Amino acid sequence: MKVLLTGANGFVGSHILDKLCARGLATEVLLRPASNQRFIQAHLPRLEVRVGSLSDPQSLDAALQDVTHVIHCAGCTKALRKSEFYEVNQAGTRNVVEAVNRQQGRIQRLVHLSSLAAGGPASPDQPARENDLPHPVSEYGRSKLAGERELHGACKTEYVILRPPAVYGPRDEAFLPLFKAVKAHILPRFGGGRQTLSLVFAEDLAEAVTTCLTHPAAAGKTFYVASGEVTTAHAVAGEIAGQMKTWTLPLSLPTVALWPLCCLQETISWLTRRPGVLSRQKYAELRAPGWVCDPTRLRQEVGFVDGTTLKNGIAKTLAWYRQAGWL
Ligand SMILES: NC(=O)c1ccc[n+]([C@@H]2O[C@H](COP(=O)([O-])OP(=O)(O)OC[C@H]3O[C@@H](n4cnc5c(N)ncnc54)[C@H](OP(=O)(O)O)[C@@H]3O)[C@@H](O)[C@H]2O)c1
């Protein structure tokens, strides 16, 4: 068994790589020439590195030559242009599927990282389930759904689609501003802090990904991968404040106040040519009442155990941010 992992140097991919290496699985990674390797330095001596890109089918063919399993984690989560989401998340996935098909049955399984954003928002009383009709609200979500559709009907190899909600943990930059706000004694509360959230700790997601690589019951299925705990951004900030043992002042703002912030960051992104977490398309996700999914299918059919409580996950994340000098 030999695995090709795309997106290995990113936040989620680096945790999957940790897990593959811990399991002693022979692994190749696909990196672009300019990919930042800071999170995977320790593994590089034991890895085969294939230089290529999702937009370069020849590089995908070369990378797939001697592997038996593929984890397609590479994706675009923030972009300057709407079309970038589709170039990477849809066309890039199509290129991976076509390259896998060209291996004529030698690849035994493809695990594809999608997102709850592809399914769309949902609340705790009706959490997103795998058979629900998808209703993504952002360009990111629509592009991830389009990526999933590139597998259905076209992928000739057994495949598994995983849909995590927001992922947090060491190396994550998306939750870092919340930790920084708390450190600055601000407890942000948008829209009354009522947006409900499912989350998954990065190490737990990586465990689910590697399990789905071979688990017989996972074949051909889509799964939500999340902790069973449902929370809110406000409660997460409260947990961070508790663990930092710091005082905070609640900053209550209507959700609509996020719109100018999104516009401002989008303008800064344009000027610096670096896409940021906030943008106008992200606003559609931020104003949704909830992002809650039901991980029961993964639990029952694959035996997924969400080992990390929010409390422990925040503790590990905080310790890592501090040690890395990010906070
Ligand atoms: N983070 C979350 O909360 C979350 C939630 C749900 C689903 N996901 C999914 O998880 C996956 C990883 O997300 P992440 O948060 O880890 O993002 P990330 O840190 O930005 O990593 C993205 C990875 O994809 C690679 N990539 C992007 N475009 C590529 C291309 N054209 N060719 C080859 N590689 C390319 C990047 O390589 P470079 O370094 O070279 O750019 C990087 O390794 C994505 O598919 C995302 O949709 C993430």
The ligand as a Gaussian input file, in Angstrom:
#p B3LYP/6-31G(d) Opt

LIG

0 1
 N       -9.846000      24.307000       7.191000
 C      -11.139000      24.028000       7.294000
 O      -11.824000      24.488000       8.225000
 C      -11.799000      23.104000       6.292000
 C      -13.149000      22.740000       6.518000
 C      -13.765000      21.878000       5.618000
 C      -13.082000      21.389000       4.532000
 N      -11.776000      21.775000       4.315000
 C      -11.087000      21.254000       3.125000
 O       -9.841000      20.703000       3.524000
 C       -8.886000      20.877000       2.478000
 C       -7.629000      21.535000       3.027000
 O       -7.981000      22.801000       3.559000
 P       -6.956000      23.619000       4.482000
 O       -7.746000      24.364000       5.466000
 O       -5.881000      22.727000       4.942000
 O       -6.389000      24.674000       3.436000
 P       -4.893000      25.213000       3.239000
 O       -4.155000      25.229000       4.512000
 O       -5.055000      26.471000       2.469000
 O       -4.231000      24.118000       2.290000
 C       -4.608000      23.999000       0.950000
 C       -3.673000      23.026000       0.277000
 O       -4.107000      22.836000      -1.077000
 C       -2.982000      23.050000      -1.920000
 N       -3.384000      23.529000      -3.241000
 C       -4.197000      24.567000      -3.528000
 N       -4.290000      24.717000      -4.867000
 C       -3.534000      23.749000      -5.421000
 C       -3.215000      23.375000      -6.760000
 N       -3.730000      24.036000      -7.798000
 N       -2.395000      22.326000      -6.962000
 C       -1.866000      21.646000      -5.927000
 N       -2.120000      21.944000      -4.630000
 C       -2.943000      22.996000      -4.388000
 C       -2.155000      24.074000      -1.192000
 O       -0.842000      24.080000      -1.722000
 P        0.066000      25.434000      -1.707000
 O        0.639000      25.529000      -0.336000
 O        1.056000      25.213000      -2.777000
 O       -0.863000      26.583000      -2.011000
 C       -2.225000      23.538000       0.221000
 O       -1.366000      22.450000       0.392000
 C       -9.578000      21.687000       1.380000
 O      -10.025000      20.808000       0.374000
 C      -10.749000      22.330000       2.105000
 O      -11.818000      22.594000       1.224000
 C      -11.127000      22.623000       5.179000

